[in-house]
Amino acid sequence: MCSALMLARLSASIFEILSIKINGVYLWCDSQIVLSWIHFPPKKGNQIVLNRVAQIKSLVPQAQWNSIAGTSNPADCASRAISPNTLLNYQFWWSGTPWLSSQEHFLPSFIETLQSSSET
């Protein structure tokens, strides 16, 4: 949840610095629990979760949140033991997974899975 909030804050700061209207943005998270909270905010429960979800929604209301597998998440290497020299030349960190630069219709979809599981 903290990483998703950090991403929302970073994205909002970038939008403000760019001074352009952003109609839509794709944000990625490797926690399905966090994604379910963002897509279907709980009405009651842990106050920290409720507050974080509200902050995320207000910071980036135009964001479409998506799931990314841990193995495809370039941010994971930053939380592991990796030397600065290795990171400097680590292409996956700088470019991300190849499908990230693909057209929309090739992107993995998580929302349909969430919606179908919430209907059952």
N, C-alpha and C positions, 0 to 999 in steps of 0.2 A: 504494500500500500504506500509505503514511504517513497519507493522508487517511482511509482505512478504519479504521486503528487509532485515529486521533483521534476519529472518529465513535463507535467502540466505547467509548472512554474517556469521552467526553461522555455517551453514553447510560447507561453504568453509573453515572456520577456523578448523573445526573438520577434514576435509579431509586432510588439510595441516599437522596437528599434527599427524594424523595416518600414514602419509607418505606411503599410499598405493593408487593404482589407483582404483578409483571408476567409474565403467562403467555406473551405473544407480542408481538413488535414487528417492524415492517418497517423495514429499513434499506436505503439506496439507494447505489449506486456506479456511476460511468460507465465503469469499466475492466473489460472482460470478462475480462482476464487475472487481475486481483485477485479477481473473483467466482469464477472457476474454482478458484483456490487456496483460497478460503474454503470452497467447496462440496466440493471434492475435494482435501484437503490433500496436498501431495507427501510421499512417504515419505523422500526424500533430495533433496539439492540445496543451493541457496544457504541458508546458515544464517540469514541475516537474514530471508529469506522464511519459513522454517520457524518462527523465533521469533515473528515478527509474526502469522502465522496462529494459532499457539498462544495468543498473548495475546488476539487478537480472539475466538477461540472460548471462552476462559475468562471474558472480561469480559461477553460477551453470548451465553451459550449458547442462549437462547430466541429469538435473532434470526433472522428470515428475510431473507436478503440478496437484493436484487433489482437488476436492471439499469435504468438510466435513461440516455436519450440525452443527450449533451452539450448539445443545444439545449433540452432540458427540465429541465436541472439548474440550479436557482436558485443553487447555490453557485458556479457558474462565474463569475458576474459579480463575485464578491468577489476572484477571482484575476486579473481584468482591470483595466485602468485605468478606474476609475469613481470619480467624486468623491463625498465623503460626502453632499453636498446631493442629488445625483442618486439615490444609494442610498436616502436617506431617503424619497423619493417613488416608488421603483421597486417597483411592486406585485408583480412577479414574484418579487422577493427576499423579500417579506413573506408572500406567499400560496402561492408555488410554482406548479407547473403544475396546471391544473384537474383532471386525472384523479387527482391525489393525494388529493383529498377524495371520490373516488368509492367505491363499494362494492368489496369485494375482487375480485369476479369481473370487474371492468372493468380491473384493473391489468395492465400488460404482464407477461408471464411470460418469465423467462429460464431458470428451472431446467429446464423440459422440454427446452429447446434444449441445455443443457449435458448432461443425461442422455442424450439421443439421440445427441449427438456423441461421448460417451464410450463408447457401446455399439458404434459403428462402427469 
